[in-house]
Amino acid sequence: MGNMIDRPLDMLNNLKGQKVTVELKGRDKPLEGTLLAFDIHLNLVVELKDKKSKFIRGDIVETVNPA
């Protein structure tokens, strides 16, 4: 993360195209994959290990961390 972070979405923008771990409400095991896209509602599109893309609704996202 070499870029400056002034706003929370700046962190996600810096993680775009990188491997992330996404913890979700109601799920014990986090999802791991490449962050492809996001919006201001924290809706995410993550490419999983099997190369399938998954849309994740922002209201169930707890954390997004670099993998």
PyMOL Python script that loads the backbone (N, CA, C, O; Angstrom):
from pymol import cmd

cmd.read_pdbstr("""\
ATOM      1  N   MET A   1       0.834  -1.187   0.000  1.00  0.00           N
ATOM      2  CA  MET A   1       0.000   0.000   0.000  1.00  0.00           C
ATOM      3  C   MET A   1       0.871   1.240   0.000  1.00  0.00           C
ATOM      4  O   MET A   1       1.005   1.905   1.028  1.00  0.00           O
ATOM      5  N   GLY A   2       1.446   1.550  -1.102  1.00  0.00           N
ATOM      6  CA  GLY A   2       2.306   2.700  -1.196  1.00  0.00           C
ATOM      7  C   GLY A   2       1.549   4.014  -1.311  1.00  0.00           C
ATOM      8  O   GLY A   2       2.125   5.078  -1.086  1.00  0.00           O
ATOM      9  N   ASN A   3       0.278   3.957  -1.654  1.00  0.00           N
ATOM     10  CA  ASN A   3      -0.499   5.177  -1.839  1.00  0.00           C
ATOM     11  C   ASN A   3      -1.038   5.686  -0.514  1.00  0.00           C
ATOM     12  O   ASN A   3      -1.269   4.914   0.417  1.00  0.00           O
ATOM     13  N   MET A   4      -1.234   6.995  -0.442  1.00  0.00           N
ATOM     14  CA  MET A   4      -1.759   7.615   0.764  1.00  0.00           C
ATOM     15  C   MET A   4      -3.242   7.267   0.937  1.00  0.00           C
ATOM     16  O   MET A   4      -3.980   7.139  -0.040  1.00  0.00           O
ATOM     17  N   ILE A   5      -3.656   7.119   2.177  1.00  0.00           N
ATOM     18  CA  ILE A   5      -5.048   6.804   2.472  1.00  0.00           C
ATOM     19  C   ILE A   5      -5.651   7.972   3.235  1.00  0.00           C
ATOM     20  O   ILE A   5      -5.291   8.234   4.382  1.00  0.00           O
ATOM     21  N   ASP A   6      -6.578   8.675   2.578  1.00  0.00           N
ATOM     22  CA  ASP A   6      -7.288   9.785   3.212  1.00  0.00           C
ATOM     23  C   ASP A   6      -8.708   9.390   3.600  1.00  0.00           C
ATOM     24  O   ASP A   6      -9.284   9.945   4.535  1.00  0.00           O
ATOM     25  N   ARG A   7      -9.269   8.416   2.863  1.00  0.00           N
ATOM     26  CA  ARG A   7     -10.647   7.982   3.094  1.00  0.00           C
ATOM     27  C   ARG A   7     -10.669   6.460   3.142  1.00  0.00           C
ATOM     28  O   ARG A   7      -9.791   5.821   2.562  1.00  0.00           O
ATOM     29  N   PRO A   8     -11.650   5.862   3.816  1.00  0.00           N
ATOM     30  CA  PRO A   8     -11.705   4.399   3.895  1.00  0.00           C
ATOM     31  C   PRO A   8     -11.696   3.705   2.528  1.00  0.00           C
ATOM     32  O   PRO A   8     -11.064   2.660   2.377  1.00  0.00           O
ATOM     33  N   LEU A   9     -12.385   4.268   1.535  1.00  0.00           N
ATOM     34  CA  LEU A   9     -12.422   3.618   0.224  1.00  0.00           C
ATOM     35  C   LEU A   9     -11.076   3.672  -0.488  1.00  0.00           C
ATOM     36  O   LEU A   9     -10.834   2.900  -1.415  1.00  0.00           O
ATOM     37  N   ASP A  10     -10.186   4.590  -0.056  1.00  0.00           N
ATOM     38  CA  ASP A  10      -8.836   4.627  -0.624  1.00  0.00           C
ATOM     39  C   ASP A  10      -8.103   3.312  -0.369  1.00  0.00           C
ATOM     40  O   ASP A  10      -7.339   2.846  -1.214  1.00  0.00           O
ATOM     41  N   MET A  11      -8.341   2.717   0.799  1.00  0.00           N
ATOM     42  CA  MET A  11      -7.699   1.434   1.107  1.00  0.00           C
ATOM     43  C   MET A  11      -8.159   0.370   0.119  1.00  0.00           C
ATOM     44  O   MET A  11      -7.342  -0.383  -0.411  1.00  0.00           O
ATOM     45  N   LEU A  12      -9.460   0.306  -0.129  1.00  0.00           N
ATOM     46  CA  LEU A  12      -9.971  -0.676  -1.089  1.00  0.00           C
ATOM     47  C   LEU A  12      -9.439  -0.402  -2.480  1.00  0.00           C
ATOM     48  O   LEU A  12      -9.117  -1.336  -3.215  1.00  0.00           O
ATOM     49  N   ASN A  13      -9.343   0.851  -2.850  1.00  0.00           N
ATOM     50  CA  ASN A  13      -8.813   1.185  -4.168  1.00  0.00           C
ATOM     51  C   ASN A  13      -7.371   0.697  -4.302  1.00  0.00           C
ATOM     52  O   ASN A  13      -6.973   0.219  -5.365  1.00  0.00           O
ATOM     53  N   ASN A  14      -6.594   0.814  -3.235  1.00  0.00           N
ATOM     54  CA  ASN A  14      -5.212   0.323  -3.246  1.00  0.00           C
ATOM     55  C   ASN A  14      -5.145  -1.199  -3.321  1.00  0.00           C
ATOM     56  O   ASN A  14      -4.156  -1.751  -3.804  1.00  0.00           O
ATOM     57  N   LEU A  15      -6.191  -1.885  -2.847  1.00  0.00           N
ATOM     58  CA  LEU A  15      -6.215  -3.353  -2.850  1.00  0.00           C
ATOM     59  C   LEU A  15      -6.780  -3.933  -4.150  1.00  0.00           C
ATOM     60  O   LEU A  15      -6.702  -5.143  -4.366  1.00  0.00           O
ATOM     61  N   LYS A  16      -7.342  -3.098  -5.007  1.00  0.00           N
ATOM     62  CA  LYS A  16      -7.948  -3.573  -6.252  1.00  0.00           C
ATOM     63  C   LYS A  16      -6.906  -4.309  -7.092  1.00  0.00           C
ATOM     64  O   LYS A  16      -5.818  -3.790  -7.341  1.00  0.00           O
ATOM     65  N   GLY A  17      -7.248  -5.516  -7.524  1.00  0.00           N
ATOM     66  CA  GLY A  17      -6.339  -6.339  -8.308  1.00  0.00           C
ATOM     67  C   GLY A  17      -5.402  -7.187  -7.464  1.00  0.00           C
ATOM     68  O   GLY A  17      -4.577  -7.926  -8.001  1.00  0.00           O
ATOM     69  N   GLN A  18      -5.525  -7.085  -6.143  1.00  0.00           N
ATOM     70  CA  GLN A  18      -4.671  -7.852  -5.236  1.00  0.00           C
ATOM     71  C   GLN A  18      -5.476  -8.914  -4.497  1.00  0.00           C
ATOM     72  O   GLN A  18      -6.706  -8.871  -4.461  1.00  0.00           O
ATOM     73  N   LYS A  19      -4.765  -9.856  -3.916  1.00  0.00           N
ATOM     74  CA  LYS A  19      -5.392 -10.908  -3.116  1.00  0.00           C
ATOM     75  C   LYS A  19      -5.892 -10.311  -1.804  1.00  0.00           C
ATOM     76  O   LYS A  19      -5.182  -9.559  -1.136  1.00  0.00           O
ATOM     77  N   VAL A  20      -7.136 -10.662  -1.448  1.00  0.00           N
ATOM     78  CA  VAL A  20      -7.733 -10.188  -0.202  1.00  0.00           C
ATOM     79  C   VAL A  20      -8.411 -11.340   0.530  1.00  0.00           C
ATOM     80  O   VAL A  20      -8.716 -12.382  -0.051  1.00  0.00           O
ATOM     81  N   THR A  21      -8.633 -11.123   1.806  1.00  0.00           N
ATOM     82  CA  THR A  21      -9.426 -12.010   2.644  1.00  0.00           C
ATOM     83  C   THR A  21     -10.642 -11.211   3.095  1.00  0.00           C
ATOM     84  O   THR A  21     -10.498 -10.121   3.648  1.00  0.00           O
ATOM     85  N   VAL A  22     -11.843 -11.747   2.861  1.00  0.00           N
ATOM     86  CA  VAL A  22     -13.082 -11.043   3.188  1.00  0.00           C
ATOM     87  C   VAL A  22     -13.822 -11.851   4.246  1.00  0.00           C
ATOM     88  O   VAL A  22     -14.213 -12.995   4.011  1.00  0.00           O
ATOM     89  N   GLU A  23     -14.010 -11.237   5.424  1.00  0.00           N
ATOM     90  CA  GLU A  23     -14.795 -11.883   6.481  1.00  0.00           C
ATOM     91  C   GLU A  23     -16.235 -11.412   6.353  1.00  0.00           C
ATOM     92  O   GLU A  23     -16.505 -10.221   6.194  1.00  0.00           O
ATOM     93  N   LEU A  24     -17.167 -12.382   6.427  1.00  0.00           N
ATOM     94  CA  LEU A  24     -18.582 -12.114   6.221  1.00  0.00           C
ATOM     95  C   LEU A  24     -19.392 -12.458   7.451  1.00  0.00           C
ATOM     96  O   LEU A  24     -19.063 -13.397   8.176  1.00  0.00           O
ATOM     97  N   LYS A  25     -20.452 -11.700   7.690  1.00  0.00           N
ATOM     98  CA  LYS A  25     -21.362 -11.979   8.804  1.00  0.00           C
ATOM     99  C   LYS A  25     -21.997 -13.351   8.599  1.00  0.00           C
ATOM    100  O   LYS A  25     -22.430 -13.685   7.496  1.00  0.00           O
ATOM    101  N   GLY A  26     -22.047 -14.132   9.657  1.00  0.00           N
ATOM    102  CA  GLY A  26     -22.701 -15.431   9.610  1.00  0.00           C
ATOM    103  C   GLY A  26     -21.891 -16.523   8.955  1.00  0.00           C
ATOM    104  O   GLY A  26     -22.412 -17.615   8.728  1.00  0.00           O
ATOM    105  N   ARG A  27     -20.639 -16.268   8.644  1.00  0.00           N
ATOM    106  CA  ARG A  27     -19.793 -17.272   8.000  1.00  0.00           C
ATOM    107  C   ARG A  27     -18.502 -17.394   8.797  1.00  0.00           C
ATOM    108  O   ARG A  27     -17.825 -16.399   9.057  1.00  0.00           O
ATOM    109  N   ASP A  28     -18.168 -18.624   9.182  1.00  0.00           N
ATOM    110  CA  ASP A  28     -16.973 -18.850   9.999  1.00  0.00           C
ATOM    111  C   ASP A  28     -15.685 -18.702   9.210  1.00  0.00           C
ATOM    112  O   ASP A  28     -14.699 -18.167   9.716  1.00  0.00           O
ATOM    113  N   LYS A  29     -15.692 -19.176   7.971  1.00  0.00           N
ATOM    114  CA  LYS A  29     -14.474 -19.172   7.168  1.00  0.00           C
ATOM    115  C   LYS A  29     -14.495 -17.975   6.208  1.00  0.00           C
ATOM    116  O   LYS A  29     -15.474 -17.781   5.487  1.00  0.00           O
ATOM    117  N   PRO A  30     -13.426 -17.174   6.193  1.00  0.00           N
ATOM    118  CA  PRO A  30     -13.398 -16.036   5.267  1.00  0.00           C
ATOM    119  C   PRO A  30     -13.220 -16.476   3.818  1.00  0.00           C
ATOM    120  O   PRO A  30     -12.704 -17.560   3.548  1.00  0.00           O
ATOM    121  N   LEU A  31     -13.646 -15.633   2.901  1.00  0.00           N
ATOM    122  CA  LEU A  31     -13.418 -15.859   1.468  1.00  0.00           C
ATOM    123  C   LEU A  31     -12.057 -15.279   1.103  1.00  0.00           C
ATOM    124  O   LEU A  31     -11.661 -14.232   1.615  1.00  0.00           O
ATOM    125  N   GLU A  32     -11.356 -15.957   0.226  1.00  0.00           N
ATOM    126  CA  GLU A  32     -10.076 -15.461  -0.253  1.00  0.00           C
ATOM    127  C   GLU A  32     -10.116 -15.380  -1.763  1.00  0.00           C
ATOM    128  O   GLU A  32     -10.605 -16.290  -2.433  1.00  0.00           O
ATOM    129  N   GLY A  33      -9.601 -14.289  -2.294  1.00  0.00           N
ATOM    130  CA  GLY A  33      -9.560 -14.128  -3.745  1.00  0.00           C
ATOM    131  C   GLY A  33      -8.990 -12.782  -4.111  1.00  0.00           C
ATOM    132  O   GLY A  33      -8.425 -12.082  -3.272  1.00  0.00           O
ATOM    133  N   THR A  34      -9.142 -12.425  -5.369  1.00  0.00           N
ATOM    134  CA  THR A  34      -8.630 -11.164  -5.885  1.00  0.00           C
ATOM    135  C   THR A  34      -9.766 -10.154  -5.956  1.00  0.00           C
ATOM    136  O   THR A  34     -10.817 -10.439  -6.529  1.00  0.00           O
ATOM    137  N   LEU A  35      -9.559  -8.977  -5.376  1.00  0.00           N
ATOM    138  CA  LEU A  35     -10.574  -7.926  -5.414  1.00  0.00           C
ATOM    139  C   LEU A  35     -10.613  -7.321  -6.806  1.00  0.00           C
ATOM    140  O   LEU A  35      -9.634  -6.729  -7.260  1.00  0.00           O
ATOM    141  N   LEU A  36     -11.748  -7.472  -7.485  1.00  0.00           N
ATOM    142  CA  LEU A  36     -11.903  -6.946  -8.843  1.00  0.00           C
ATOM    143  C   LEU A  36     -12.586  -5.585  -8.858  1.00  0.00           C
ATOM    144  O   LEU A  36     -12.204  -4.707  -9.631  1.00  0.00           O
ATOM    145  N   ALA A  37     -13.602  -5.403  -8.003  1.00  0.00           N
ATOM    146  CA  ALA A  37     -14.381  -4.163  -8.020  1.00  0.00           C
ATOM    147  C   ALA A  37     -15.095  -3.978  -6.688  1.00  0.00           C
ATOM    148  O   ALA A  37     -15.284  -4.928  -5.929  1.00  0.00           O
ATOM    149  N   PHE A  38     -15.491  -2.723  -6.419  1.00  0.00           N
ATOM    150  CA  PHE A  38     -16.258  -2.391  -5.216  1.00  0.00           C
ATOM    151  C   PHE A  38     -17.001  -1.094  -5.470  1.00  0.00           C
ATOM    152  O   PHE A  38     -16.727  -0.388  -6.440  1.00  0.00           O
ATOM    153  N   ASP A  39     -17.953  -0.781  -4.579  1.00  0.00           N
ATOM    154  CA  ASP A  39     -18.651   0.495  -4.669  1.00  0.00           C
ATOM    155  C   ASP A  39     -18.764   1.114  -3.285  1.00  0.00           C
ATOM    156  O   ASP A  39     -18.245   0.568  -2.311  1.00  0.00           O
ATOM    157  N   ILE A  40     -19.442   2.255  -3.199  1.00  0.00           N
ATOM    158  CA  ILE A  40     -19.511   2.973  -1.925  1.00  0.00           C
ATOM    159  C   ILE A  40     -20.342   2.248  -0.872  1.00  0.00           C
ATOM    160  O   ILE A  40     -20.286   2.598   0.307  1.00  0.00           O
ATOM    161  N   HIS A  41     -21.113   1.242  -1.282  1.00  0.00           N
ATOM    162  CA  HIS A  41     -21.920   0.453  -0.340  1.00  0.00           C
ATOM    163  C   HIS A  41     -21.148  -0.756   0.168  1.00  0.00           C
ATOM    164  O   HIS A  41     -21.688  -1.566   0.923  1.00  0.00           O
ATOM    165  N   LEU A  42     -19.897  -0.882  -0.238  1.00  0.00           N
ATOM    166  CA  LEU A  42     -19.010  -1.998   0.090  1.00  0.00           C
ATOM    167  C   LEU A  42     -19.436  -3.293  -0.593  1.00  0.00           C
ATOM    168  O   LEU A  42     -19.021  -4.377  -0.183  1.00  0.00           O
ATOM    169  N   ASN A  43     -20.271  -3.185  -1.640  1.00  0.00           N
ATOM    170  CA  ASN A  43     -20.503  -4.342  -2.497  1.00  0.00           C
ATOM    171  C   ASN A  43     -19.174  -4.669  -3.154  1.00  0.00           C
ATOM    172  O   ASN A  43     -18.466  -3.772  -3.612  1.00  0.00           O
ATOM    173  N   LEU A  44     -18.834  -5.945  -3.200  1.00  0.00           N
ATOM    174  CA  LEU A  44     -17.542  -6.361  -3.735  1.00  0.00           C
ATOM    175  C   LEU A  44     -17.724  -7.385  -4.849  1.00  0.00           C
ATOM    176  O   LEU A  44     -18.695  -8.141  -4.856  1.00  0.00           O
ATOM    177  N   VAL A  45     -16.793  -7.405  -5.780  1.00  0.00           N
ATOM    178  CA  VAL A  45     -16.668  -8.494  -6.735  1.00  0.00           C
ATOM    179  C   VAL A  45     -15.274  -9.063  -6.510  1.00  0.00           C
ATOM    180  O   VAL A  45     -14.267  -8.371  -6.662  1.00  0.00           O
ATOM    181  N   VAL A  46     -15.241 -10.349  -6.143  1.00  0.00           N
ATOM    182  CA  VAL A  46     -13.988 -11.027  -5.827  1.00  0.00           C
ATOM    183  C   VAL A  46     -13.858 -12.248  -6.727  1.00  0.00           C
ATOM    184  O   VAL A  46     -14.792 -13.041  -6.849  1.00  0.00           O
ATOM    185  N   GLU A  47     -12.696 -12.394  -7.357  1.00  0.00           N
ATOM    186  CA  GLU A  47     -12.414 -13.590  -8.148  1.00  0.00           C
ATOM    187  C   GLU A  47     -11.817 -14.630  -7.211  1.00  0.00           C
ATOM    188  O   GLU A  47     -10.764 -14.410  -6.614  1.00  0.00           O
ATOM    189  N   LEU A  48     -12.502 -15.769  -7.086  1.00  0.00           N
ATOM    190  CA  LEU A  48     -12.070 -16.832  -6.180  1.00  0.00           C
ATOM    191  C   LEU A  48     -10.969 -17.669  -6.811  1.00  0.00           C
ATOM    192  O   LEU A  48     -10.618 -17.477  -7.975  1.00  0.00           O
ATOM    193  N   LYS A  49     -10.435 -18.589  -6.040  1.00  0.00           N
ATOM    194  CA  LYS A  49      -9.328 -19.433  -6.508  1.00  0.00           C
ATOM    195  C   LYS A  49      -9.693 -20.233  -7.753  1.00  0.00           C
ATOM    196  O   LYS A  49      -8.830 -20.514  -8.584  1.00  0.00           O
ATOM    197  N   ASP A  50     -10.971 -20.604  -7.887  1.00  0.00           N
ATOM    198  CA  ASP A  50     -11.405 -21.388  -9.045  1.00  0.00           C
ATOM    199  C   ASP A  50     -11.684 -20.506 -10.271  1.00  0.00           C
ATOM    200  O   ASP A  50     -12.242 -20.967 -11.267  1.00  0.00           O
ATOM    201  N   LYS A  51     -11.286 -19.237 -10.180  1.00  0.00           N
ATOM    202  CA  LYS A  51     -11.433 -18.242 -11.265  1.00  0.00           C
ATOM    203  C   LYS A  51     -12.872 -17.812 -11.510  1.00  0.00           C
ATOM    204  O   LYS A  51     -13.155 -17.149 -12.507  1.00  0.00           O
ATOM    205  N   LYS A  52     -13.791 -18.183 -10.609  1.00  0.00           N
ATOM    206  CA  LYS A  52     -15.168 -17.715 -10.709  1.00  0.00           C
ATOM    207  C   LYS A  52     -15.290 -16.421  -9.921  1.00  0.00           C
ATOM    208  O   LYS A  52     -14.730 -16.297  -8.832  1.00  0.00           O
ATOM    209  N   SER A  53     -16.018 -15.463 -10.467  1.00  0.00           N
ATOM    210  CA  SER A  53     -16.228 -14.196  -9.781  1.00  0.00           C
ATOM    211  C   SER A  53     -17.459 -14.297  -8.890  1.00  0.00           C
ATOM    212  O   SER A  53     -18.457 -14.918  -9.256  1.00  0.00           O
ATOM    213  N   LYS A  54     -17.373 -13.681  -7.720  1.00  0.00           N
ATOM    214  CA  LYS A  54     -18.462 -13.717  -6.759  1.00  0.00           C
ATOM    215  C   LYS A  54     -18.830 -12.290  -6.381  1.00  0.00           C
ATOM    216  O   LYS A  54     -17.963 -11.493  -6.024  1.00  0.00           O
ATOM    217  N   PHE A  55     -20.121 -11.971  -6.460  1.00  0.00           N
ATOM    218  CA  PHE A  55     -20.635 -10.687  -6.004  1.00  0.00           C
ATOM    219  C   PHE A  55     -20.986 -10.835  -4.535  1.00  0.00           C
ATOM    220  O   PHE A  55     -21.692 -11.770  -4.157  1.00  0.00           O
ATOM    221  N   ILE A  56     -20.502  -9.922  -3.703  1.00  0.00           N
ATOM    222  CA  ILE A  56     -20.761  -9.969  -2.257  1.00  0.00           C
ATOM    223  C   ILE A  56     -21.460  -8.675  -1.870  1.00  0.00           C
ATOM    224  O   ILE A  56     -20.940  -7.584  -2.101  1.00  0.00           O
ATOM    225  N   ARG A  57     -22.642  -8.806  -1.279  1.00  0.00           N
ATOM    226  CA  ARG A  57     -23.390  -7.622  -0.836  1.00  0.00           C
ATOM    227  C   ARG A  57     -22.664  -6.953   0.330  1.00  0.00           C
ATOM    228  O   ARG A  57     -22.199  -7.619   1.256  1.00  0.00           O
ATOM    229  N   GLY A  58     -22.579  -5.646   0.267  1.00  0.00           N
ATOM    230  CA  GLY A  58     -21.859  -4.891   1.267  1.00  0.00           C
ATOM    231  C   GLY A  58     -22.400  -5.015   2.678  1.00  0.00           C
ATOM    232  O   GLY A  58     -21.645  -4.872   3.640  1.00  0.00           O
ATOM    233  N   ASP A  59     -23.695  -5.280   2.824  1.00  0.00           N
ATOM    234  CA  ASP A  59     -24.257  -5.342   4.174  1.00  0.00           C
ATOM    235  C   ASP A  59     -23.860  -6.593   4.956  1.00  0.00           C
ATOM    236  O   ASP A  59     -24.164  -6.687   6.146  1.00  0.00           O
ATOM    237  N   ILE A  60     -23.185  -7.564   4.316  1.00  0.00           N
ATOM    238  CA  ILE A  60     -22.703  -8.730   5.049  1.00  0.00           C
ATOM    239  C   ILE A  60     -21.174  -8.737   5.215  1.00  0.00           C
ATOM    240  O   ILE A  60     -20.616  -9.647   5.828  1.00  0.00           O
ATOM    241  N   VAL A  61     -20.511  -7.728   4.670  1.00  0.00           N
ATOM    242  CA  VAL A  61     -19.051  -7.646   4.776  1.00  0.00           C
ATOM    243  C   VAL A  61     -18.666  -7.119   6.147  1.00  0.00           C
ATOM    244  O   VAL A  61     -19.136  -6.061   6.568  1.00  0.00           O
ATOM    245  N   GLU A  62     -17.802  -7.864   6.850  1.00  0.00           N
ATOM    246  CA  GLU A  62     -17.280  -7.392   8.132  1.00  0.00           C
ATOM    247  C   GLU A  62     -15.916  -6.744   7.969  1.00  0.00           C
ATOM    248  O   GLU A  62     -15.693  -5.634   8.451  1.00  0.00           O
ATOM    249  N   THR A  63     -14.994  -7.435   7.288  1.00  0.00           N
ATOM    250  CA  THR A  63     -13.654  -6.869   7.060  1.00  0.00           C
ATOM    251  C   THR A  63     -13.131  -7.291   5.691  1.00  0.00           C
ATOM    252  O   THR A  63     -13.505  -8.333   5.154  1.00  0.00           O
ATOM    253  N   VAL A  64     -12.257  -6.454   5.144  1.00  0.00           N
ATOM    254  CA  VAL A  64     -11.513  -6.764   3.928  1.00  0.00           C
ATOM    255  C   VAL A  64     -10.047  -6.505   4.264  1.00  0.00           C
ATOM    256  O   VAL A  64      -9.670  -5.390   4.624  1.00  0.00           O
ATOM    257  N   ASN A  65      -9.225  -7.547   4.142  1.00  0.00           N
ATOM    258  CA  ASN A  65      -7.816  -7.429   4.510  1.00  0.00           C
ATOM    259  C   ASN A  65      -6.931  -7.923   3.367  1.00  0.00           C
ATOM    260  O   ASN A  65      -7.323  -8.810   2.608  1.00  0.00           O
ATOM    261  N   PRO A  66      -5.734  -7.343   3.249  1.00  0.00           N
ATOM    262  CA  PRO A  66      -4.773  -7.907   2.287  1.00  0.00           C
ATOM    263  C   PRO A  66      -4.467  -9.343   2.665  1.00  0.00           C
ATOM    264  O   PRO A  66      -4.336  -9.653   3.849  1.00  0.00           O
ATOM    265  N   ALA A  67      -4.350 -10.221   1.687  1.00  0.00           N
ATOM    266  CA  ALA A  67      -4.076 -11.648   1.978  1.00  0.00           C
ATOM    267  C   ALA A  67      -2.598 -11.851   2.278  1.00  0.00           C
ATOM    268  O   ALA A  67      -2.170 -12.974   2.545  1.00  0.00           O
TER     269      ALA A  67
END
""", "prot")
cmd.dss("prot")
cmd.show_as("cartoon", "prot")
cmd.util.cbc("prot")
cmd.orient("prot")
